[in-house]
Amino acid sequence: MTLRDRIPEQLTITDDSLIAATMETDVGVFPTSDYILLEISHKAGRIDVYKVANTAYDLVKNGNRMVAIRGYGFKGIGLSVRIAHEIRKMEKRFQYQMTFDTFDAYEPDTERPQTSVQIVVMPPEDESEE
């Protein structure tokens, strides 16, 4: 099974995907039964990158959960990549698998597209599933 095959349908980004950036907070957390979605606003102020990365790391390692990090616009992309980088630095005994996708997000107020990124962090596949 490829990494892309493991991504839930709700997180699959295609060429015709249209995603609205309607965040009212710097970081939004949206848990589902399959994954946790972290969204980082293009208007984000100072956030504790290490705290967010530690939380995501614990969810993937200890909770065996998939975590998707979506960063909107220039600032959101930078913070998302920093969080993914911190997660990789925390790895000791196994490697997380990550996928990266870019997409356009639209702000309803301006309807102006902004480049954004989605990073999906997956726990290693269970050997018994293969």
Backbone as a chain_set.jsonl record, in Angstrom:
{"seq": "MTLRDRIPEQLTITDDSLIAATMETDVGVFPTSDYILLEISHKAGRIDVYKVANTAYDLVKNGNRMVAIRGYGFKGIGLSVRIAHEIRKMEKRFQYQMTFDTFDAYEPDTERPQTSVQIVVMPPEDESEE", "coords": {"N": [[0.854, -1.179, 0.0], [0.627, 2.176, -0.907], [1.779, 5.398, 0.334], [-0.013, 7.425, -0.403], [-2.336, 5.949, -0.784], [-3.07, 5.458, 1.789], [-4.1, 7.804, 2.791], [-6.964, 9.349, 4.092], [-10.087, 9.829, 2.351], [-11.258, 12.358, 2.791], [-9.071, 13.993, 3.146], [-7.761, 13.973, 0.794], [-6.309, 15.751, -1.777], [-7.087, 17.12, -4.797], [-6.554, 18.238, -8.222], [-8.742, 19.841, -8.77], [-9.649, 20.63, -6.318], [-11.181, 22.801, -4.0], [-10.558, 24.842, -1.435], [-11.601, 26.582, 1.366], [-10.3, 29.22, 3.269], [-11.187, 29.915, 6.212], [-10.569, 30.731, 8.848], [-10.757, 31.675, 12.28], [-9.036, 31.656, 14.315], [-5.524, 31.4, 15.229], [-4.452, 28.798, 15.143], [-6.206, 25.953, 14.319], [-7.83, 23.06, 15.552], [-9.035, 20.001, 14.553], [-10.476, 17.19, 15.351], [-11.083, 13.891, 14.116], [-12.484, 10.603, 13.624], [-10.659, 9.215, 12.094], [-8.352, 10.788, 11.738], [-6.396, 13.673, 12.817], [-6.828, 17.042, 12.184], [-4.839, 19.805, 11.788], [-4.959, 23.21, 11.406], [-3.361, 26.054, 10.152], [-3.401, 29.435, 10.235], [-3.053, 32.001, 7.718], [-2.763, 34.393, 8.864], [-1.587, 34.037, 11.258], [-0.278, 34.718, 14.483], [2.296, 34.798, 16.892], [3.081, 31.504, 17.591], [3.472, 28.603, 19.629], [5.606, 26.636, 18.362], [6.992, 24.316, 19.126], [5.351, 23.205, 21.116], [3.01, 22.625, 19.65], [4.122, 20.833, 17.799], [5.003, 18.793, 19.56], [2.541, 17.902, 20.566], [1.342, 16.923, 18.194], [3.233, 14.947, 17.588], [2.91, 13.19, 19.781], [0.281, 12.344, 19.294], [0.604, 10.906, 16.915], [2.633, 9.015, 17.527], [2.038, 7.826, 20.145], [-0.749, 7.672, 20.1], [-1.177, 6.489, 17.73], [-2.254, 7.834, 15.558], [-3.157, 9.521, 12.535], [-1.959, 12.64, 11.44], [-2.858, 15.626, 9.978], [-1.479, 18.526, 8.71], [-2.349, 21.663, 7.833], [-1.341, 24.509, 6.222], [-2.038, 27.816, 5.561], [-1.359, 30.215, 3.096], [1.603, 32.362, 3.026], [2.719, 32.655, 5.688], [1.414, 30.567, 7.088], [2.31, 28.329, 5.651], [5.073, 28.353, 6.219], [5.075, 27.973, 9.044], [3.818, 25.467, 9.2], [5.661, 23.784, 7.902], [7.811, 24.082, 9.664], [6.744, 22.852, 11.953], [6.423, 20.208, 11.008], [9.121, 19.652, 10.564], [10.133, 19.748, 13.201], [8.796, 17.544, 14.278], [10.024, 15.474, 12.829], [12.602, 15.723, 13.857], [12.227, 14.773, 16.415], [12.018, 12.066, 16.202], [13.1, 8.882, 17.188], [13.173, 6.015, 17.349], [11.771, 5.091, 15.167], [10.712, 5.964, 11.838], [8.547, 8.507, 10.859], [6.152, 8.703, 8.264], [5.594, 10.978, 5.676], [3.468, 12.99, 3.641], [3.363, 15.552, 1.198], [1.441, 18.156, -0.065], [0.514, 20.764, -2.263], [-1.864, 23.405, -2.564], [-4.489, 25.621, -3.691], [-6.011, 28.007, -1.683], [-8.903, 29.826, -0.799], [-9.846, 32.965, 0.388], [-12.836, 33.88, 1.694], [-13.595, 36.584, 2.0], [-11.97, 38.108, 0.274], [-11.72, 36.574, -1.975], [-9.374, 35.954, -3.185], [-6.869, 33.824, -4.369], [-4.588, 31.855, -2.411], [-1.48, 30.334, -2.099], [-1.098, 27.228, -0.493], [-0.299, 24.603, 1.892], [-0.451, 21.101, 2.577], [0.475, 18.804, 4.937], [0.725, 15.503, 5.63], [1.134, 13.472, 8.325], [2.039, 10.264, 9.046], [1.731, 7.358, 11.082], [4.067, 4.609, 11.287], [3.326, 1.801, 9.186], [1.536, -0.966, 10.459], [3.092, -4.009, 10.786], [1.613, -6.361, 10.615], [-0.523, -5.71, 9.02], [0.253, -5.77, 6.406]], "CA": [[0.0, 0.0, 0.0], [1.431, 3.397, -0.966], [1.396, 6.438, 1.289], [-1.211, 8.115, -0.918], [-3.481, 5.064, -0.567], [-3.423, 5.492, 3.215], [-4.711, 9.092, 3.14], [-8.43, 9.294, 4.021], [-10.68, 10.561, 1.228], [-11.506, 13.745, 3.173], [-7.81, 14.735, 3.093], [-7.195, 13.871, -0.546], [-6.369, 17.012, -2.511], [-6.975, 16.918, -6.238], [-6.345, 19.476, -8.975], [-9.936, 20.682, -8.756], [-10.061, 20.885, -4.94], [-11.364, 24.193, -3.621], [-10.559, 24.865, 0.02], [-11.795, 27.938, 1.875], [-9.543, 29.545, 4.478], [-12.124, 30.719, 7.007], [-10.169, 30.531, 10.237], [-10.847, 32.817, 13.176], [-7.952, 31.52, 15.283], [-4.22, 31.149, 14.604], [-4.343, 27.352, 14.92], [-7.445, 25.226, 14.549], [-7.655, 21.615, 15.72], [-10.278, 19.343, 14.187], [-10.314, 15.732, 15.463], [-12.076, 12.977, 13.542], [-12.172, 9.23, 14.037], [-9.544, 8.71, 11.29], [-7.174, 11.654, 11.754], [-6.492, 14.983, 13.44], [-6.474, 18.091, 11.24], [-4.362, 21.067, 12.354], [-4.929, 24.249, 10.384], [-2.601, 27.22, 10.593], [-3.869, 30.583, 9.485], [-2.098, 32.889, 7.069], [-2.672, 35.576, 9.723], [-1.143, 33.555, 12.578], [0.703, 35.49, 15.232], [3.302, 33.903, 17.469], [2.566, 30.258, 18.15], [4.508, 27.754, 20.21], [5.838, 25.574, 17.379], [7.422, 23.096, 19.824], [4.19, 22.636, 21.791], [2.159, 22.045, 18.613], [4.837, 19.662, 17.272], [4.957, 17.746, 20.592], [1.181, 17.362, 20.593], [1.177, 16.113, 16.988], [4.121, 13.794, 17.751], [2.254, 12.261, 20.711], [-0.891, 11.77, 18.636], [1.038, 9.928, 15.929], [3.405, 7.925, 18.141], [1.329, 7.129, 21.224], [-2.138, 7.443, 19.73], [-1.184, 5.823, 16.43], [-3.204, 8.604, 14.75], [-2.651, 10.298, 11.41], [-2.133, 14.067, 11.672], [-2.722, 16.461, 8.782], [-1.173, 19.915, 9.038], [-2.622, 22.534, 6.689], [-0.901, 25.88, 6.407], [-2.581, 28.697, 4.531], [-0.58, 31.401, 2.785], [3.037, 32.38, 3.299], [3.026, 32.394, 7.097], [0.917, 29.239, 7.437], [3.21, 27.337, 5.055], [6.319, 28.343, 6.996], [4.84, 27.362, 10.351], [3.515, 24.038, 8.984], [6.919, 23.095, 7.606], [8.591, 24.051, 10.912], [6.148, 21.829, 12.818], [6.81, 18.908, 10.43], [10.559, 19.505, 10.82], [10.308, 19.415, 14.62], [8.339, 16.159, 14.459], [11.093, 14.601, 12.315], [13.738, 15.786, 14.789], [11.882, 14.023, 17.628], [12.033, 10.632, 15.935], [14.229, 8.157, 17.776], [13.181, 4.583, 17.074], [11.167, 4.778, 13.873], [10.497, 7.156, 11.033], [7.207, 8.808, 10.394], [6.044, 8.899, 6.835], [4.881, 12.226, 5.429], [3.183, 13.406, 2.274], [3.235, 17.002, 1.064], [0.651, 18.606, -1.211], [0.188, 22.182, -2.294], [-3.191, 23.679, -3.103], [-4.929, 27.008, -3.565], [-7.111, 28.247, -0.751], [-9.534, 31.106, -1.066], [-10.407, 33.686, 1.515], [-14.15, 34.333, 1.225], [-13.688, 38.05, 1.983], [-11.274, 38.695, -0.877], [-11.762, 35.604, -3.075], [-8.046, 35.903, -3.79], [-6.236, 32.545, -4.019], [-3.283, 31.876, -1.758], [-0.85, 29.014, -2.098], [-1.138, 26.613, 0.826], [0.322, 23.285, 1.922], [-0.969, 20.099, 3.508], [1.461, 17.783, 5.285], [0.069, 14.421, 6.361], [2.114, 12.692, 9.079], [1.444, 8.955, 9.288], [2.533, 6.405, 11.847], [4.514, 3.486, 10.452], [2.319, 0.761, 9.007], [1.643, -2.155, 11.297], [3.627, -5.126, 9.971], [0.594, -7.398, 10.441], [-1.499, -5.273, 8.025], [0.789, -5.946, 5.053]], "C": [[0.9, 1.242, 0.0], [0.953, 4.388, 0.084], [0.105, 7.123, 0.86], [-2.475, 7.269, -0.711], [-3.964, 5.106, 0.881], [-4.124, 6.785, 3.636], [-6.229, 8.979, 3.027], [-8.962, 10.202, 2.906], [-10.879, 12.043, 1.548], [-10.249, 14.614, 3.091], [-7.161, 14.693, 1.708], [-7.411, 15.185, -1.285], [-6.137, 16.712, -3.981], [-6.791, 18.272, -6.92], [-7.55, 20.409, -8.923], [-10.454, 20.952, -7.34], [-10.144, 22.392, -4.686], [-11.514, 24.234, -2.112], [-10.662, 26.311, 0.474], [-11.007, 28.109, 3.165], [-10.396, 30.486, 5.316], [-11.821, 30.59, 8.488], [-10.309, 31.815, 11.04], [-9.769, 32.764, 14.253], [-6.658, 31.246, 14.534], [-4.039, 29.687, 14.243], [-5.679, 26.714, 15.26], [-7.16, 23.737, 14.644], [-9.016, 20.957, 15.5], [-10.085, 17.831, 14.24], [-11.443, 14.988, 14.753], [-11.71, 11.575, 14.017], [-10.948, 8.688, 13.299], [-8.25, 9.5, 11.447], [-7.45, 12.91, 12.573], [-6.051, 15.998, 12.396], [-6.071, 19.338, 12.018], [-4.315, 22.077, 11.224], [-4.252, 25.481, 10.954], [-2.928, 28.373, 9.653], [-2.732, 31.358, 8.828], [-1.912, 34.178, 7.868], [-2.148, 35.224, 11.11], [-0.125, 34.501, 13.192], [1.775, 34.536, 15.727], [2.603, 32.664, 18.016], [3.746, 29.456, 18.675], [4.686, 26.531, 19.324], [6.178, 24.265, 18.08], [6.249, 22.425, 20.529], [3.259, 21.958, 20.781], [2.806, 20.779, 18.058], [4.812, 18.51, 18.272], [3.58, 17.092, 20.651], [0.95, 16.456, 19.388], [2.006, 14.834, 17.087], [3.47, 12.742, 18.657], [1.039, 11.585, 20.066], [-0.495, 10.687, 17.648], [1.701, 8.743, 16.61], [2.579, 7.137, 19.154], [-0.114, 6.802, 20.867], [-2.292, 6.71, 18.425], [-2.203, 6.481, 15.492], [-2.481, 9.308, 13.613], [-2.928, 11.773, 11.734], [-1.898, 14.803, 10.362], [-2.508, 17.897, 9.243], [-1.405, 20.727, 7.773], [-2.202, 23.947, 7.039], [-1.363, 26.727, 5.249], [-1.683, 29.909, 4.342], [0.866, 31.293, 3.242], [3.373, 32.013, 4.742], [2.581, 30.997, 7.525], [1.796, 28.134, 6.884], [4.481, 27.222, 5.885], [6.155, 27.662, 8.337], [4.551, 25.866, 10.223], [4.789, 23.239, 8.741], [7.794, 23.028, 8.855], [8.059, 22.989, 11.867], [6.529, 20.441, 12.31], [8.289, 18.631, 10.681], [10.818, 19.117, 12.278], [9.863, 17.985, 14.907], [9.425, 15.195, 13.985], [12.292, 14.596, 13.25], [13.484, 14.956, 16.044], [11.981, 12.516, 17.44], [13.277, 9.985, 16.513], [14.289, 6.719, 17.272], [12.552, 4.204, 15.742], [10.947, 6.078, 13.123], [9.031, 7.295, 10.675], [7.258, 8.954, 8.892], [5.182, 10.131, 6.62], [4.612, 12.393, 3.946], [2.993, 14.918, 2.291], [2.429, 17.302, -0.192], [0.491, 20.112, -1.123], [-1.191, 22.334, -2.928], [-3.466, 25.169, -2.989], [-6.085, 27.061, -2.59], [-7.64, 29.644, -1.043], [-10.088, 31.691, 0.207], [-11.748, 34.255, 1.053], [-14.28, 35.855, 1.13], [-13.102, 38.642, 0.704], [-11.389, 37.837, -2.129], [-10.441, 35.538, -3.833], [-7.387, 34.591, -3.386], [-4.899, 32.749, -3.322], [-2.743, 30.457, -1.736], [-0.809, 28.503, -0.674], [-0.536, 25.22, 0.734], [-0.427, 22.387, 2.905], [0.112, 19.042, 3.691], [0.73, 16.736, 6.112], [1.161, 13.566, 6.983], [1.448, 11.392, 9.486], [2.338, 8.11, 10.184], [2.998, 5.29, 10.919], [3.401, 2.447, 10.343], [2.605, -0.399, 9.937], [2.062, -3.312, 10.399], [2.548, -6.178, 9.692], [-0.441, -7.022, 9.391], [-1.027, -5.563, 6.622], [0.619, -7.353, 4.556]], "O": [[1.822, 1.346, 0.809], [-0.132, 4.243, 0.649], [-0.772, 7.368, 1.688], [-3.557, 7.812, -0.489], [-5.128, 4.822, 1.162], [-4.686, 6.851, 4.729], [-6.739, 8.561, 1.987], [-8.349, 11.215, 2.571], [-10.693, 12.893, 0.677], [-10.348, 15.836, 2.98], [-6.122, 15.316, 1.488], [-8.535, 15.671, -1.405], [-5.122, 16.127, -4.36], [-6.863, 19.319, -6.276], [-7.401, 21.627, -9.02], [-11.57, 21.446, -7.174], [-9.275, 23.154, -5.111], [-12.49, 23.717, -1.569], [-9.901, 27.166, 0.021], [-11.042, 27.249, 4.045], [-10.337, 31.704, 5.151], [-12.726, 30.366, 9.292], [-10.018, 32.904, 10.546], [-9.604, 33.715, 15.016], [-6.679, 30.903, 13.352], [-3.533, 29.365, 13.168], [-6.216, 26.909, 16.351], [-6.337, 23.211, 13.894], [-10.005, 21.294, 16.151], [-9.585, 17.242, 13.282], [-12.601, 15.403, 14.788], [-10.727, 11.396, 14.736], [-10.266, 7.799, 13.811], [-7.164, 8.938, 11.304], [-8.586, 13.175, 12.968], [-4.999, 15.827, 11.781], [-6.853, 19.867, 12.807], [-3.695, 21.825, 10.191], [-4.526, 25.9, 12.079], [-2.748, 28.282, 8.439], [-1.602, 31.369, 9.316], [-1.007, 34.963, 7.583], [-2.256, 36.028, 12.036], [0.765, 35.014, 12.514], [2.117, 33.571, 15.045], [1.659, 32.762, 18.799], [4.877, 29.617, 18.215], [4.011, 25.518, 19.503], [5.699, 23.208, 17.67], [6.161, 21.197, 20.538], [2.775, 20.852, 21.023], [2.131, 19.767, 17.866], [4.618, 17.361, 17.875], [3.47, 15.871, 20.77], [0.425, 15.352, 19.532], [1.537, 13.76, 16.712], [3.477, 11.553, 18.34], [0.803, 10.395, 20.272], [-1.171, 9.663, 17.543], [1.375, 7.593, 16.313], [2.439, 5.92, 19.032], [-0.642, 5.772, 21.286], [-3.402, 6.345, 18.04], [-2.911, 5.808, 14.743], [-1.305, 9.648, 13.739], [-3.998, 12.113, 12.238], [-0.865, 14.625, 9.715], [-3.264, 18.416, 10.064], [-0.741, 20.511, 6.759], [-2.655, 24.512, 8.034], [-1.112, 26.399, 4.089], [-1.291, 30.556, 5.314], [1.293, 30.268, 3.772], [4.218, 31.152, 4.984], [3.304, 30.316, 8.252], [2.015, 27.12, 7.547], [4.914, 26.119, 6.216], [6.999, 26.859, 8.733], [4.998, 25.08, 11.058], [4.975, 22.157, 9.299], [8.455, 22.016, 9.084], [8.84, 22.299, 12.522], [6.919, 19.583, 13.101], [8.667, 17.498, 10.978], [11.642, 18.243, 12.547], [10.495, 17.29, 15.702], [9.715, 14.208, 14.662], [12.934, 13.559, 13.418], [14.432, 14.485, 16.672], [12.022, 11.771, 18.419], [14.385, 10.493, 16.341], [15.337, 6.259, 16.819], [12.781, 3.102, 15.242], [10.992, 7.16, 13.707], [8.372, 6.345, 10.251], [8.296, 9.292, 8.323], [4.167, 10.315, 7.292], [5.416, 11.995, 3.103], [2.523, 15.486, 3.276], [2.71, 16.759, -1.26], [0.348, 20.667, -0.034], [-1.622, 21.498, -3.722], [-2.764, 25.889, -2.279], [-7.019, 26.262, -2.664], [-6.9, 30.526, -1.481], [-10.72, 30.999, 1.005], [-11.784, 35.04, 0.106], [-15.002, 36.359, 0.269], [-13.671, 39.566, 0.123], [-11.175, 38.333, -3.236], [-10.401, 35.114, -4.988], [-7.34, 34.263, -2.2], [-4.173, 33.7, -3.611], [-3.45, 29.508, -1.399], [-0.517, 29.26, 0.252], [-0.289, 24.712, -0.36], [-0.959, 22.845, 3.916], [0.6, 18.46, 2.722], [0.18, 17.044, 7.169], [2.004, 13.006, 6.283], [0.429, 11.393, 10.176], [3.562, 8.143, 10.057], [2.387, 5.053, 9.877], [2.634, 2.24, 11.283], [3.756, -0.764, 10.173], [1.442, -3.555, 9.363], [2.57, -6.818, 8.641], [-1.168, -7.89, 8.906], [-1.85, -5.599, 5.707], [1.019, -7.664, 3.434]]}, "num_chains": 1, "name": "protein.A"}
